[in-house]
């Protein structure tokens, strides 16, 4: 299993960062997501389910994303999602934003990626957990920051 827990302080208010995690903006921070359609409940509640399609090169994978946790207060917001990719990888992601002050927000990105079968476990063992995964995590943090700062304009 691969785990990560990284954070960044973004020089904008909490609402601008949090808005990026709304369904209508998800492709801004996850450009490989081709489709993200709500199929059950509302996007801002536990138990919401989305049909999502993700492109990796020429391959497109479709799967169901379920919201496991959702909090939205003035100074603290959190969304935790779960999905199984390619019937091989179980992924849990948590996006947390915390208000530092009116112009600074802490964004925390946590996750796990586990193999659900022999092929998935083998692929994760062969992967360089500190290399590719850490780069992908840092790239995501930077993309969220860049998009949040664009929203200020």
Beta strands, then each sheet from edge to edge (+ up, - down):
strand 1: 2-10
strand 2: 33-40
strand 3: 49-56
strand 4: 59-72
strand 5: 76-85
strand 6: 89-101
strand 7: 104-115
sheet 1: 1+ 7- 6+ 5- 4+ 3- 2+
end
